[in-house]
Amino acid sequence: MPLLIQLRRGAAALWTSVNPTLAAGEQAFETDTGKMKIGDGTTAWTSLNYTDVGVAGATGVTGVTGVTGPTGISGVTGITGVTGAGVTGVTGVTGVTGVTGVTGPEPSVGKIVAIASVFG
């Protein structure tokens, strides 16, 4: 006579509502999702992680980027600050006049100065 092994099974909602603690190594199957959990003897159903059954397939191709959405509305402009009083400050005291420079040579009025030029 062949040996028959059956796993505990039921719908996901039933497992969640009953929330049993599976024995260490006990396997249980969700009939509507195809997922499985293995008990550790202390953790309740809703706290157990699902087991990885089989090898995961390759990651699919990334889809096309969607169209950029419209620009959002601008925010409200803030209030302009108060303008200053506009009063100019007091003009400072005039500085000390500097020392007068040396007097230059007497102008040469009416003198003819010969300038030599060479024409080529």
Secondary structure in CASP SS format (residue, H / E / C, confidence):
PFRMAT SS
TARGET T0000
AUTHOR 0000-0000-0000
METHOD secondary structure of the structure
MODEL  1
M C 1.00
P C 1.00
L C 1.00
L C 1.00
I C 1.00
Q C 1.00
L C 1.00
R E 1.00
R E 1.00
G E 1.00
A C 1.00
A H 1.00
A H 1.00
L H 1.00
W H 1.00
T H 1.00
S H 1.00
V H 1.00
N C 1.00
P C 1.00
T E 1.00
L C 1.00
A C 1.00
A C 1.00
G C 1.00
E C 1.00
Q E 1.00
A E 1.00
F E 1.00
E E 1.00
T C 1.00
D C 1.00
T C 1.00
G C 1.00
K C 1.00
M E 1.00
K E 1.00
I E 1.00
G C 1.00
D C 1.00
G C 1.00
T C 1.00
T C 1.00
A E 1.00
W H 1.00
T H 1.00
S H 1.00
L C 1.00
N C 1.00
Y C 1.00
T C 1.00
D C 1.00
V C 1.00
G C 1.00
V C 1.00
A C 1.00
G C 1.00
A C 1.00
T C 1.00
G C 1.00
V C 1.00
T C 1.00
G C 1.00
V C 1.00
T C 1.00
G C 1.00
V C 1.00
T C 1.00
G C 1.00
P C 1.00
T C 1.00
G C 1.00
I C 1.00
S C 1.00
G C 1.00
V C 1.00
T C 1.00
G C 1.00
I C 1.00
T C 1.00
G C 1.00
V C 1.00
T C 1.00
G C 1.00
A C 1.00
G C 1.00
V C 1.00
T C 1.00
G C 1.00
V C 1.00
T C 1.00
G C 1.00
V C 1.00
T C 1.00
G C 1.00
V C 1.00
T C 1.00
G C 1.00
V C 1.00
T C 1.00
G C 1.00
V C 1.00
T C 1.00
G C 1.00
P C 1.00
E C 1.00
P C 1.00
S C 1.00
V C 1.00
G C 1.00
K C 1.00
I C 1.00
V C 1.00
A C 1.00
I C 1.00
A C 1.00
S C 1.00
V C 1.00
F C 1.00
G C 1.00
END
